[in-house]
Amino acid sequence: MVVTAITLLWPGAIDSAFGQPYSIKSSLGMSRVFFESMTLGVFGVMVLLGTVFWAVGNVNRQRGLAGEAEFIAKGATSGGQPSR
């Protein structure tokens, strides 16, 4: 997974480690700075969205609105009486 992430975020990094030439300009038709800024920007947005969804889910779990079924069932009962 780490090698795949490095290859996707920084194309040519693995090639240069093994002594192989690689040019983003000739392969993808764009500069390295543009490619890396767009890739890292999209990666940052995905991490931010993941963090937001985690935070919303955490709040919902604490309120008893989401989570494992047995925990939700315990929150749905009142005074030890099963809900009907």
Buried (B, 14 or more C-beta within 10 A) or exposed (E): EEEEEEEEBBBBEBEEEEEEEEEBEEEEEEEBEEBBEEBEEEEEEEEEEEEEEEEEEEEEBEEEEBBEEEEEEEEEEEEEEEEE
